[in-house]
Amino acid sequence: MDRVAMPEQLRAAGVTARELDTFWLVADRLQNRAIADRLSVSERTVESHISSLLRKLGGTNRISLVAMADDLRDQLERRDASLPMPLSSFVGRTDQLDDLAELVTAHRLVTLTGPAGAGKTRLALQLARTTDALPPATLVDLAALPPGGPVERAFTDALGIDIEGRPARTILRDALSEGRHWLVVDNCEHVADAVAALLSALLSSTRQLTVLATSHGPLRVAGEVVYEVPPLGLPPESATDQDAEAVRLFADRAAAAAPGFAVTQENARDVAAVCRRLDGLPLAIELAAARIRTFSPAELLARLDDRFAFLTDGARGTETRHRTLEEALRWSYDLLDDDERLVLERCSVFPGSFDYDTVAGVVSYAPSTSADFDRAFPRLLDRSLVVSRRRGQTTEYRLLDSVRHFAHRQLVEREGGEAVRDQHARYVFARAVGLGDAVRGSDQPMALAWFDRRWGDLVAAMSWAFESEQYELAWTFVAGVGTAWDVVGVHGVLFDWLDQLLERPWPAGELGQAAAVTAAIALCQQSSARSIEIAELADLATSRASTLLARGWAGGRGPKAGEAEARRQLREAADLFGAAGDPWHRAFALTGLAAVETNADAALACCTESAELFRQCGDLVKRANVLYHMAMRAIEWNVRLDEVGGWIAEASELAERAGTRHEILHVAIVAATFDQACGEYDLAEARFRELLSEFRRLDDRRCVSRCLRGLGLAATRSGDLDTARRHLVEAVRLAAETGPRQRVVDALELLANVETTAGRPDRAELMLKVGAADDPVAELDLLFSAQGRVS
């Protein structure tokens, strides 16, 4: 709510922002129910705020609060006579107001910078109304001046000085030399050079002048303190924090547009998402909230892709450039020169943040040169069209989403956007492929952090490759990352890419070989049949080791008849990689071999060696993954259980150090499985249920099957046989798709136990027979249909 009547005595009394909101609404004679609706809180919370206000301000009852508010408003109206009266409430910005109150009392020139629509003017005027340490402020509004217009005359008019034929600067200096003065100089960006020259002269020739300026960028006057106005506070991703500043502004403006509107449990997530999509920009949020008369928050959210056609018709009485979001951004864009516009437009190719070297490498092509970029990019930063933040020792940049949409529209009009999208795709693909060794251990945390931060770029680049039918370019990226996908994490979207690529002609030569190996190993997580089919495309003559790796990895997840051959292929692949001095791929082959070994000691020996090799390579993720598999096999075979806890603990610590979400989830599965084996049934069931949704989102079907197996066991134990059957049937089907074969057999045995418990031994017998078959996958559909559609 409005902080207009927040003089120093209220702040000194310890009145909080929410109590202040309540104070002014009480002063407006609203009852508790109406106040609660306006603030989106409970009546009990309102009562608590009123009690706190009475205690802090020494009031005796509600009437005394009304009287205090009336007195304070009288004082403020007398002080603020020279400032325009606000037509709507002021929301949030408590921290910024406190910061600026200190700055303007300590420094003679403070400049508020920020993008169009960030609320610089409103913040400056609010500060002028709430700061008691300076004399009453005089507003010098330069918005109506054309570029090159008479800046000095605007100052004299604001101060009410008659120049009488004398030089305006001399008159201003003389007038401001007597007594203390505070000027709020608003909208300097289009006349910045003239304003800077005038303020430099005035500040150097007067002693008691304080200036608060607003501009898109610094004025570059000696002694200037630059304060970047941030967007309004946002709720965290996926959160629905109704007290976030942006959400409070939306709620306030929406309630004004459609009385009775409130943020509720039902619409809070959509309101928060709207505010995030609009980057917390006050202008954009106000324009969106005004549309609540016509659309629900969910409908607003769905229309933000076309925000410039949608966010129009700002309040009458506002400046023209603030009537629509597009006009506000156009004001900033028109102040750029053509080189700056071109760089801004090309920066719109980035869907998220980017670093300096990346953006320079992508956007510096004809007619723009690297020298043009080096000159233009800092100007875009100065004008707040590009924002920056520090991540450790790295500076990252991005365009606010509304700026990006606007700049992209200009790019399409200028040059179509195809060239910069192609540049972007080739740059990020080359960077991703070049990080292969680092992903496998030479600098894994750095490489994984890069993939995490740049995933949006890679998705956008693949969209361009498919849209432009550059399938070889797409394969260059997917196959170039290769076996490192097992470390990066096989995102669900990778399977979508493979689905599209596998419908196209197969690439020739070394690229085709790498594509076959990559696709065969990745598809093991989704379909053993497809994996085996693709592995056959790998050429032994081109690379015997990698071909055996792909065929062994895929074949080990197929019918029983192929397991012996898969073990032979993976042993030979491991030996070939070892002889070639490639310990990482030797270790990778050994993990595949361990998965198809039928002897516990042999499987765990393979795991032990591969874990050590991954340690030597510096690969935290794969060592964690091997320890996870060791623990899982030990639990399944009921061997070395005294070591399982240690393996899980080390795997968890390594996954956390690597910062890979997928491997953290893998460790959580084995921890839940161990809990279940140790009798911690309720804890295990809760973990499996939470993990199931995570792995469904990632489309990791192997791990979905493991979660369903755990939930099936839990339901069997609790006697809910229908639920147990449903979970285990799906677990069997997914295990049949992804392998290895033993997972299918294990799940069928659990399902047979359910049928036995349900008094259906004939069904149980059929399931055990299928599990013992050479190719249980081929029998599954027949089995389930014969059981009266148990699924």
C-alpha positions in Angstrom: 0.0 0.0 0.0 0.9 3.7 0.0 4.0 4.9 1.9 3.1 8.6 1.3 2.3 9.1 5.0 5.4 7.5 6.4 7.2 10.4 8.1 10.2 9.8 10.3 8.1 9.5 13.5 6.3 6.5 12.2 9.5 4.8 11.0 11.1 5.6 14.4 8.2 4.0 16.1 9.0 0.7 14.3 5.9 0.6 12.1 6.4 -2.2 9.5 5.3 -2.0 5.9 2.3 -4.2 6.4 1.3 -2.3 9.5 1.5 0.9 7.5 -0.8 -0.6 4.9 -3.3 -1.3 7.6 -2.8 2.2 9.2 -3.9 4.0 6.0 -6.8 1.7 5.4 -8.0 2.2 9.0 -7.7 6.0 8.3 -9.9 5.6 5.3 -12.6 4.2 7.7 -12.5 0.6 6.2 -13.7 -2.2 8.4 -11.5 -5.2 9.2 -13.2 -7.5 6.6 -12.6 -4.9 3.8 -9.0 -4.3 4.9 -8.4 -8.1 4.9 -9.8 -8.4 1.3 -7.7 -5.4 0.1 -4.5 -6.8 1.6 -5.2 -10.5 0.8 -4.8 -11.5 4.5 -7.1 -12.9 7.2 -9.2 -10.7 9.6 -7.1 -12.1 12.4 -4.0 -10.7 10.8 -5.6 -7.3 10.5 -6.6 -7.3 14.1 -3.0 -8.2 15.0 -1.7 -5.3 13.0 -4.1 -2.8 14.6 -3.1 -4.0 18.1 0.5 -3.5 17.2 -0.1 0.0 15.8 -1.9 1.0 19.0 0.9 -0.2 21.1 3.7 1.4 19.0 1.9 4.7 18.5 0.4 5.1 22.0 -3.1 5.0 20.7 -6.1 4.0 22.8 -8.5 2.8 20.1 -9.3 2.8 16.4 -10.5 6.4 16.4 -7.2 7.6 17.8 -5.4 6.0 14.8 -7.8 7.8 12.4 -7.0 11.1 14.1 -3.2 10.5 13.9 -3.5 9.7 10.2 -5.5 12.9 9.5 -2.8 15.0 11.3 0.0 13.3 9.4 -1.8 13.8 6.0 -2.2 17.5 6.7 1.6 17.8 7.4 2.5 15.9 4.3 0.1 17.8 2.0 1.7 21.0 3.1 5.2 19.7 2.5 4.4 18.0 -0.8 2.6 20.9 -2.5 5.2 21.2 -5.2 5.0 17.4 -6.1 2.3 15.8 -8.2 -0.2 13.8 -6.1 -0.1 10.1 -6.7 -3.3 8.6 -8.2 -2.6 5.1 -6.9 -1.0 3.4 -3.9 2.7 2.8 -3.6 3.6 -0.8 -3.1 6.8 -2.3 -1.7 10.3 -0.9 -2.3 10.9 -0.6 1.5 14.6 -1.6 1.2 15.2 0.8 -1.8 13.6 3.7 0.0 15.8 3.1 3.1 18.9 2.8 0.9 18.1 6.0 -1.0 17.2 8.0 2.1 20.8 7.4 3.3 22.3 8.1 -0.1 20.6 11.4 -0.7 21.6 12.7 2.7 25.3 11.6 2.2 25.8 12.5 -1.5 24.9 15.5 -3.6 24.0 13.7 -6.8 22.3 10.3 -6.9 21.0 8.9 -10.2 18.4 6.2 -10.4 18.9 4.0 -13.4 16.9 1.1 -14.7 14.9 -0.1 -17.7 11.8 1.4 -19.0 8.8 0.6 -16.8 11.0 -0.1 -13.7 9.3 2.6 -11.6 12.2 5.0 -11.3 10.0 8.1 -11.4 7.5 6.7 -8.9 10.4 5.7 -6.5 12.0 9.1 -6.8 8.8 10.9 -6.0 8.0 8.6 -3.1 11.4 9.2 -1.7 10.8 13.0 -2.0 7.6 12.6 0.1 9.1 10.4 2.8 12.5 11.9 3.5 12.5 14.5 6.3 16.3 15.1 6.3 16.2 17.3 3.2 14.2 20.4 2.3 11.0 20.0 0.3 11.9 18.7 -3.2 11.3 20.5 -6.5 10.4 18.3 -9.5 12.1 19.1 -12.8 10.4 16.8 -15.3 12.2 16.7 -18.6 9.9 14.1 -20.3 8.2 16.7 -22.5 11.4 18.1 -23.9 12.4 16.9 -27.3 16.0 15.7 -27.8 18.2 18.8 -27.8 15.4 20.9 -26.1 16.0 23.8 -23.7 17.1 22.0 -20.5 18.0 25.1 -18.6 14.6 26.7 -19.3 13.0 23.6 -17.9 14.9 24.1 -14.7 14.0 27.7 -14.4 10.3 27.0 -15.1 10.2 24.3 -12.4 11.8 26.7 -9.9 9.5 29.5 -10.8 12.4 31.8 -11.8 12.0 34.6 -14.4 15.2 34.7 -16.4 14.6 38.4 -17.5 17.0 38.2 -20.4 19.9 37.1 -18.3 21.8 33.8 -19.0 19.7 31.0 -17.5 22.6 29.1 -16.0 23.8 32.2 -14.1 20.3 32.8 -12.7 20.0 29.1 -11.7 23.4 29.3 -10.0 22.5 32.4 -8.1 19.1 31.1 -7.0 20.4 27.8 -5.8 23.3 29.3 -3.9 21.1 30.7 -1.2 19.8 28.1 1.3 19.4 24.4 0.9 17.7 23.0 -2.2 16.7 19.5 -3.4 15.9 18.9 -7.0 14.3 15.7 -8.4 15.3 15.8 -12.1 13.2 13.2 -13.9 13.6 11.6 -17.3 17.1 12.6 -18.2 17.9 9.9 -20.8 17.1 11.8 -24.0 18.8 15.0 -23.0 21.5 13.4 -20.8 24.5 15.3 -22.2 22.9 18.7 -21.6 21.6 17.7 -18.1 25.1 16.4 -17.2 26.7 19.7 -18.2 24.2 21.8 -16.3 24.3 19.7 -13.1 28.1 19.6 -13.2 28.2 23.5 -13.3 25.5 23.9 -10.6 27.0 21.3 -8.2 30.5 22.8 -8.5 29.2 26.3 -7.8 26.8 25.8 -5.0 27.3 24.2 -1.6 23.8 23.1 -0.4 22.2 21.6 -3.5 21.2 18.0 -3.6 20.0 16.3 -6.8 18.1 13.1 -7.3 18.0 12.2 -11.1 16.3 9.4 -13.0 17.7 8.1 -16.3 18.2 4.9 -18.2 21.9 5.2 -17.5 24.5 7.2 -15.6 24.9 10.9 -16.3 28.7 10.6 -15.7 29.0 13.7 -13.6 31.9 13.9 -11.1 30.7 12.7 -7.6 27.6 11.0 -9.0 26.3 7.9 -7.2 24.5 5.5 -9.5 21.6 3.4 -7.9 20.1 0.8 -10.2 16.5 0.3 -9.5 15.7 -3.4 -9.4 12.5 -5.0 -10.5 10.0 -5.7 -7.8 10.6 -8.7 -5.6 9.4 -12.0 -7.1 8.3 -15.2 -5.5 10.8 -18.1 -6.1 10.3 -20.3 -9.1 7.2 -22.5 -8.7 6.3 -20.7 -5.4 3.2 -18.7 -4.7 4.4 -16.2 -2.1 1.6 -13.6 -1.8 3.8 -11.2 0.1 6.3 -10.8 -2.7 6.3 -7.2 -3.9 5.3 -8.0 -7.5 2.4 -10.1 -6.4 1.2 -7.3 -4.0 1.3 -4.8 -6.8 -0.7 -7.1 -9.1 -3.2 -7.7 -6.4 -3.6 -4.0 -5.6 -4.0 -2.9 -9.2 -6.2 -5.8 -10.1 -8.5 -5.1 -7.1 -8.8 -1.5 -8.3 -9.7 -2.6 -11.8 -12.1 -5.3 -10.7 -13.3 -4.7 -7.1 -13.6 -8.0 -5.3 -10.6 -9.5 -7.0 -8.1 -11.2 -4.5 -5.2 -13.5 -4.8 -6.4 -16.9 -3.6 -5.1 -20.4 -3.3 -6.7 -21.2 -6.6 -5.1 -18.4 -8.6 -1.9 -17.6 -6.6 0.4 -19.8 -8.8 -0.8 -18.2 -12.0 -0.5 -14.6 -10.5 3.1 -15.5 -9.4 3.9 -16.9 -12.9 2.5 -13.7 -14.6 4.8 -11.6 -12.3 7.8 -13.7 -13.1 7.1 -13.7 -16.8 7.0 -9.9 -16.6 10.3 -9.8 -14.7 8.7 -7.8 -11.8 8.5 -4.7 -14.0 5.9 -2.4 -12.4 4.6 -1.0 -15.6 4.1 -4.4 -17.2 2.5 -5.7 -14.0 0.1 -2.8 -13.8 -0.9 -3.1 -17.4 -1.5 -6.9 -16.9 -3.5 -6.4 -13.7 -5.8 -3.9 -15.5 -6.8 -6.8 -17.8 -8.2 -8.7 -14.9 -11.6 -7.2 -15.7 -11.6 -9.4 -18.8 -9.3 -12.4 -18.1 -8.5 -14.7 -15.3 -4.8 -14.9 -14.1 -4.4 -18.2 -16.0 -5.8 -16.6 -19.2 -3.4 -13.6 -18.7 -0.5 -16.0 -18.4 -1.4 -17.7 -21.7 -1.5 -14.4 -23.6 1.9 -13.1 -22.5 3.7 -14.5 -25.6 2.0 -11.6 -27.5 2.4 -9.1 -24.7 2.9 -6.0 -26.9 -0.6 -6.4 -28.4 -2.0 -7.4 -25.1 -0.5 -5.0 -22.5 -1.9 -1.7 -23.8 -4.3 1.0 -22.6 -2.5 2.3 -19.6 -4.4 4.7 -17.3 -5.3 8.1 -18.8 -3.3 10.8 -17.3 0.0 8.9 -17.6 2.7 9.9 -20.0 2.1 8.6 -23.5 5.2 6.4 -23.5 3.8 4.6 -20.4 0.4 3.9 -21.9 1.6 0.6 -23.4 4.6 -1.7 -22.7 5.7 -1.3 -26.3 5.7 2.5 -26.2 7.8 2.4 -23.0 10.4 0.2 -24.7 10.3 2.1 -27.9 11.3 5.2 -26.1 14.5 3.6 -25.0 15.1 1.9 -28.3 14.8 5.1 -30.3 17.5 6.7 -28.2 20.1 4.1 -29.5 22.2 4.5 -32.6 22.0 1.9 -35.3 25.0 -0.2 -34.2 23.5 -0.3 -30.7 20.1 -1.3 -32.0 21.6 -4.1 -34.1 23.6 -5.5 -31.1 20.5 -5.3 -28.9 18.3 -7.1 -31.5 20.9 -9.9 -32.0 21.2 -10.4 -28.2 17.5 -11.4 -28.3 18.6 -14.8 -29.6 19.6 -15.8 -26.1 16.7 -17.3 -24.1 18.4 -16.6 -20.8 21.7 -15.3 -19.4 25.0 -15.2 -21.3 28.6 -14.2 -20.7 30.5 -11.5 -22.5 32.7 -13.9 -24.7 29.6 -15.9 -25.7 27.6 -12.9 -26.8 30.6 -11.4 -28.6 31.2 -14.6 -30.5 27.5 -14.9 -31.5 26.5 -11.4 -32.5 29.7 -10.0 -34.1 29.1 -10.7 -37.8 28.6 -8.4 -40.8 27.7 -5.7 -40.9 28.6 -5.5 -37.2 32.2 -6.0 -36.2 33.8 -6.9 -32.9 34.9 -3.3 -32.5 31.2 -2.2 -33.0 30.2 -4.8 -30.4 32.8 -3.6 -27.8 31.6 -0.1 -28.2 27.8 -0.8 -28.3 27.4 -3.4 -25.6 28.5 -1.2 -22.6 26.1 1.4 -23.9 23.2 -1.1 -23.7 24.3 -1.8 -20.1 24.4 1.9 -19.3 20.9 2.3 -20.7 19.6 -0.7 -18.7 18.5 -2.6 -21.8 20.9 -5.3 -20.8 21.1 -6.2 -17.1 24.0 -7.9 -15.3 24.8 -9.9 -12.2 27.8 -11.6 -10.7 28.0 -15.4 -10.2 31.1 -15.9 -8.2 33.9 -14.5 -10.3 31.8 -14.4 -13.5 29.6 -11.6 -14.8 26.5 -12.8 -16.5 24.1 -10.7 -18.7 20.6 -11.0 -19.9 17.7 -9.1 -21.5 14.6 -8.8 -19.4 11.9 -11.0 -21.0 9.9 -8.0 -22.3 13.0 -6.3 -23.7 13.9 -9.6 -25.4 10.5 -10.0 -27.0 10.6 -6.3 -28.2 14.2 -6.7 -29.5 13.3 -9.9 -31.3 10.5 -8.2 -33.1 12.8 -5.5 -34.4 15.4 -8.2 -35.4 12.8 -10.0 -37.5 11.8 -6.7 -39.2 15.5 -5.9 -39.9 17.1 -9.2 -41.0 14.7 -12.0 -40.3 16.8 -13.5 -37.4 17.9 -16.6 -39.3 21.6 -15.7 -39.4 22.0 -14.9 -35.7 20.0 -18.1 -34.8 22.5 -20.1 -36.9 25.5 -18.3 -35.4 24.0 -19.0 -31.9 23.4 -22.7 -32.6 26.9 -23.4 -34.0 28.6 -21.5 -31.2 26.8 -23.2 -28.3 27.0 -26.7 -30.0 30.8 -26.3 -30.5 31.2 -25.2 -26.8 29.1 -28.2 -25.6 31.1 -30.7 -27.6 34.4 -29.1 -26.6 33.5 -29.7 -23.0 33.5 -33.5 -23.4 36.8 -34.2 -21.6 35.9 -31.7 -18.8 32.5 -33.4 -18.3 34.3 -36.8 -17.9 36.5 -35.5 -15.1 39.1 -32.9 -16.1 37.0 -30.1 -14.7 33.6 -31.7 -14.1 31.9 -29.1 -11.8 32.7 -26.3 -14.3 31.4 -28.3 -17.3 28.2 -29.4 -15.6 27.6 -25.9 -14.4 27.9 -24.7 -18.0 25.4 -27.3 -19.2 23.0 -26.3 -16.4 23.2 -22.6 -17.2 23.2 -23.0 -21.0 20.5 -25.7 -21.3 18.0 -23.1 -22.5 20.5 -22.1 -25.2 21.0 -25.7 -26.3 17.2 -26.3 -26.5 16.8 -23.1 -28.6 19.7 -24.2 -30.8 18.2 -27.6 -31.4 14.8 -26.0 -32.2 16.6 -23.9 -34.9 18.4 -27.0 -36.3 15.2 -28.8 -36.8 13.3 -25.8 -38.0 16.0 -25.1 -40.6 16.3 -28.9 -41.4 20.0 -29.0 -40.5 19.9 -32.5 -39.2 23.7 -33.0 -39.6 24.2 -30.0 -37.4 21.9 -31.5 -34.7 23.7 -34.8 -34.9 27.1 -33.0 -34.5 25.9 -31.8 -31.2 24.1 -34.9 -29.9 26.8 -37.4 -31.0 29.6 -35.0 -30.2 28.5 -35.0 -26.5 28.3 -38.8 -26.9 28.8 -41.0 -23.9 29.2 -37.8 -21.8 25.4 -37.6 -21.8 25.5 -40.3 -19.1 27.2 -37.7 -16.9 25.4 -34.6 -18.1 22.1 -36.3 -17.5 19.8 -37.7 -20.1 17.1 -35.1 -20.1 13.7 -36.2 -21.4 14.0 -33.7 -24.3 17.0 -35.7 -25.6 14.7 -38.6 -26.4 12.4 -36.2 -28.3 15.5 -35.0 -30.3 16.5 -38.6 -31.0 12.9 -39.5 -32.1 13.1 -36.7 -34.7 16.6 -37.5 -35.8 16.0 -41.2 -36.2 13.2 -40.5 -38.7 15.8 -38.8 -41.0 18.5 -40.3 -43.2 21.5 -41.6 -41.2 24.6 -39.5 -41.3 27.7 -40.9 -43.1 31.2 -41.6 -41.9 32.5 -40.9 -38.4 29.5 -38.8 -37.5 27.2 -41.8 -38.3 29.4 -44.0 -36.1 29.3 -41.6 -33.2 25.5 -41.1 -33.7 24.9 -44.9 -33.5 26.9 -45.3 -30.3 25.3 -42.3 -28.6 21.8 -43.2 -29.6 22.1 -46.9 -28.7 23.4 -46.1 -25.2 21.0 -43.3 -24.5 18.0 -45.3 -25.7 18.7 -48.0 -23.2 16.8 -45.9 -20.7 13.7 -46.0 -22.9 13.6 -49.0 -25.1 16.0 -52.0 -25.3 14.5 -53.0 -28.6 15.3 -49.7 -30.3 18.6 -49.6 -28.6 19.6 -52.9 -30.0 18.4 -51.9 -33.5 20.4 -48.7 -33.5 23.5 -50.4 -32.1 23.6 -52.6 -35.2 24.3 -49.4 -37.2 27.6 -49.0 -35.5 30.5 -50.2 -37.6 33.2 -52.5 -36.2 35.6 -51.5 -38.9 35.4 -47.8 -38.0 35.8 -48.2 -34.2 35.8 -51.7 -32.8 35.9 -50.6 -29.1 33.0 -48.1 -29.4 30.9 -50.5 -31.5 31.3 -53.3 -29.0 30.5 -50.9 -26.2 27.2 -49.9 -27.9 26.2 -53.4 -28.9 27.1 -54.9 -25.5 25.3 -52.1 -23.6 22.2 -52.5 -25.7 22.3 -56.3 -26.0 22.6 -56.8 -22.2 19.2 -55.2 -21.8 17.5 -57.5 -24.3 16.5 -61.3 -24.3 18.4 -63.8 -22.1 20.0 -65.3 -25.2 21.9 -62.1 -25.8 23.3 -61.7 -22.3 26.3 -64.0 -22.8 27.2 -62.2 -26.1 26.8 -58.8 -24.4 29.2 -59.8 -21.6 31.8 -60.9 -24.2 31.4 -57.6 -26.1 31.7 -55.5 -23.0 34.7 -57.4 -21.7 36.5 -56.9 -25.1 35.5 -53.3 -25.2 36.9 -52.7 -21.7 40.1 -54.4 -22.7 40.4 -52.4 -25.9 39.8 -49.1 -24.2 42.3 -50.0 -21.5 45.0 -50.9 -24.1 44.3 -47.5 -25.9 44.9 -45.6 -22.7 41.3 -44.5 -22.3 40.5 -45.3 -18.6 37.1 -43.5 -18.6 35.6 -45.6 -21.4 37.1 -48.7 -19.9 35.3 -47.9 -16.6 32.1 -47.1 -18.6 32.3 -50.6 -20.3 32.8 -52.2 -16.9 29.7 -50.6 -15.5 27.7 -52.1 -18.4 29.3 -55.5 -17.8 28.4 -55.3 -14.1 24.8 -54.7 -15.0 24.6 -58.0 -17.0 26.8 -60.2 -14.7 24.7 -62.9 -13.1 27.3 -63.6 -10.4 27.3 -61.2 -7.5 31.1 -61.3 -6.8 31.9 -60.8 -10.5 29.5 -57.9 -10.8 30.7 -56.1 -7.7 34.3 -56.7 -8.8 33.6 -54.9 -12.1 32.0 -52.1 -10.1 34.9 -51.8 -7.7 37.4 -51.4 -10.6 35.2 -48.9 -12.5 34.7 -46.8 -9.4 38.4 -46.6 -8.9 39.0 -45.7 -12.5 36.4 -42.9 -12.4 38.0 -41.6 -9.2 41.4 -41.5 -11.0 39.7 -39.6 -13.9 38.2 -37.1 -11.5 34.6 -38.1 -12.5 32.5 -37.5 -9.4 29.2 -38.3 -11.1 30.1 -41.6 -12.5 31.9 -42.8 -9.3 28.7 -41.8 -7.5 26.7 -43.7 -10.1 28.8 -46.9 -9.7 28.5 -46.8 -5.9 24.8 -46.5 -6.4 24.7 -49.6 -8.6 26.9 -51.5 -6.1 24.5 -50.7 -3.3 21.5 -51.7 -5.4 23.0 -55.0 -6.5 24.1 -55.8 -2.9 20.6 -55.2 -1.7 19.0 -57.3 -4.4 21.5 -60.2 -3.8 21.5 -59.7 0.0 25.3 -59.6 0.1 27.8 -57.1 1.7 24.9 -55.2 3.3 27.3 -53.9 6.0 29.0 -51.8 3.2 25.8 -50.5 1.6 25.4 -47.5 4.0 29.0 -46.3 3.3 28.5 -46.6 -0.5 25.3 -44.6 -0.3 26.9 -41.9 1.9 29.8 -41.5 -0.4 27.6 -41.5 -3.5 25.4 -38.8 -1.9 28.4 -36.6 -1.0 29.9 -36.9 -4.6 26.6 -36.1 -6.3 26.1 -33.0 -4.1 29.7 -31.9 -4.9 29.1 -32.3 -8.6 25.8 -30.5 -8.3 23.9 -32.9 -10.6 20.2 -33.2 -9.8 19.8 -36.5 -11.8 22.5 -38.3 -9.8 21.2 -36.9 -6.5 17.9 -38.5 -7.4 19.6 -41.8 -8.3 21.2 -41.9 -4.8 17.8 -41.2 -3.3 16.4 -44.3 -5.0 19.0 -46.6 -3.5 18.6 -44.9 -0.1 14.8 -45.6 -0.3 15.4 -49.2 -1.4 17.8 -49.7 1.5 15.3 -48.1 4.0 12.7 -50.6 2.7 15.1 -53.5 3.1 15.9 -52.4 6.7 12.2 -52.2 7.7 11.8 -48.4 7.4 8.6 -49.0 5.4 6.8 -45.6 5.8 9.9 -43.6 5.1 10.8 -45.6 2.0 7.2 -45.4 0.6 7.2 -41.6 1.0 10.6 -41.3 -0.7 9.5 -43.5 -3.6 6.3 -41.6 -4.1 8.2 -38.3 -4.3 10.9 -39.7 -6.6 8.3 -41.2 -9.0 7.1 -37.8 -10.1 10.7 -36.5 -10.5 11.7 -39.4 -12.8 8.4 -39.2 -14.8 9.3 -35.5 -15.4 12.8 -36.5 -16.6 11.3 -39.4 -18.7 13.9 -41.8 -17.1 11.9 -45.0 -17.5 14.4 -47.2 -15.8 14.2 -45.2 -12.6 10.4 -44.9 -12.9 10.3 -48.7 -13.0 12.4 -48.9 -9.8 10.2 -46.5 -8.0 7.1 -48.4 -9.0 8.7 -51.6 -7.8 9.3 -50.0 -4.4 5.7 -48.7 -4.2 4.4 -52.1 -5.3 6.2 -53.7 -2.4 4.8 -51.1 0.0 1.3 -51.7 -1.2 1.7 -55.5 -1.0 2.9 -55.2 2.6 -0.1 -52.9 3.5 -2.6 -55.4 1.9 -3.6 -53.0 -0.9 -3.3 -55.7 -3.6 -5.0 -53.8 -6.3 -2.6 -50.8 -6.0 0.3 -53.2 -5.7 -0.8 -55.0 -8.9 -1.2 -51.7 -10.8 2.3 -50.5 -9.8 4.0 -53.7 -10.5 2.4 -54.3 -13.9 3.7 -50.9 -15.0 7.1 -51.6 -13.4 7.2 -54.9 -15.5 6.3 -53.1 -18.7 8.9 -50.4 -18.2 11.6 -52.9 -17.2 10.8 -54.9 -20.3 11.4 -51.7 -22.4 14.6 -50.6 -20.7 16.3 -53.8 -19.3 18.3 -55.5 -18.2 16.4 -58.7 -18.3 16.9 -59.4 -14.6 14.8 -56.4 -13.7 11.9 -57.9 -15.6 12.3 -61.2 -13.8 12.5 -59.5 -10.4 9.3 -57.5 -11.0 7.4 -60.5 -12.3 8.4 -62.4 -9.2 7.0 -59.6 -7.0 3.8 -59.6 -9.1 3.5 -63.4 -8.8 3.7 -62.9 -5.0 0.8 -60.4 -5.2 -1.3 -63.0 -7.1 -0.4 -65.7 -4.6 -1.4 -63.5 -1.7 -4.7 -62.7 -3.6 -5.4 -66.4 -3.8 -4.7 -66.7 -7.5 -1.9 -69.3 -7.7 -2.6 -70.1 -11.4 -1.8 -66.5 -12.4 1.3 -66.5 -10.2 2.5 -69.6 -11.9 2.1 -68.1 -15.3 4.1 -65.1 -14.3 7.0 -67.2 -13.0 7.0 -69.1 -16.2 7.2 -65.9 -18.3 10.0 -64.7 -16.0 12.0 -67.9 -16.7 11.5 -67.6 -20.5 14.4 -66.7 -22.7 12.6 -63.6 -23.9 10.0 -62.6 -21.3 9.3 -59.3 -23.2 7.7 -61.1 -26.1 5.3 -62.9 -23.7 4.2 -60.0 -21.6 1.3 -58.7 -23.7 -0.1 -62.2 -24.1 0.3 -62.8 -20.3 -1.5 -59.6 -19.3 -4.3 -60.1 -21.7 -4.7 -63.7 -20.5 -5.0 -62.5 -16.9 -8.1 -60.6 -17.7 -6.4 -57.3 -18.3 -4.8 -57.1 -14.9 -3.1 -53.9 -15.9 
